């Protein structure tokens, strides 16, 4: 059970407008863009920043999200969180990046956990997420 990377989520209503701003701010270029099926979310990855856009309804569940942990085993993190009083807000589910889960820890902080898929884990320079 290991955290292999961390990303900061930034919510935006207009991802196309936000990308040039955050590229200039971070000095990074977008490494990947994808849509999360069934959730109405668009995602762009640049460095350690994850831009997330959608309408208000799609963004509402994401508002409490403080960080995304890229992990080697989502099942182990789920068991660890449950055994120590954490709450799973969204059970592990497939995404274009692999599998993800959202949980609230015992302090009340909300985190996303992403276990990159085998194919995307071998993709260099994008936190194990697929390039588009």
NORHUCOR-V970951 format. One record per pair of residues at least 24 apart in sequence whose C-alpha atoms are under 7 Angstrom apart, sorted by the first residue. I is the first residue (numbers start at 1). J is the second residue. Records with the same first field share a line. If there is no record, write none. Layout:
I = J + J
This chain:
1 = 72 + 73 + 76 + 77
2 = 71 + 72
3 = 69 + 70 + 71 + 72
4 = 70 + 71 + 72
5 = 69 + 70 + 127
6 = 48 + 67 + 68 + 69 + 70
7 = 48 + 49 + 50 + 67 + 68 + 69
8 = 48 + 49 + 50 + 66 + 67 + 68
9 = 49 + 50 + 51 + 52 + 66 + 67
10 = 49 + 50 + 51 + 52
11 = 51 + 52 + 53
12 = 51 + 52 + 53
13 = 53 + 54 + 55
14 = 53
15 = 51 + 53
31 = 126 + 131
32 = 126 + 130 + 131 + 132
33 = 131 + 132
34 = 132
36 = 95 + 96
64 = 110
65 = 110 + 111 + 112
66 = 110 + 111
67 = 111 + 112
68 = 111 + 112 + 113
69 = 112 + 113 + 114
70 = 113 + 114 + 115
71 = 113 + 114 + 115
72 = 115
73 = 115
74 = 113 + 114 + 115
81 = 105
96 = 130
97 = 129 + 130
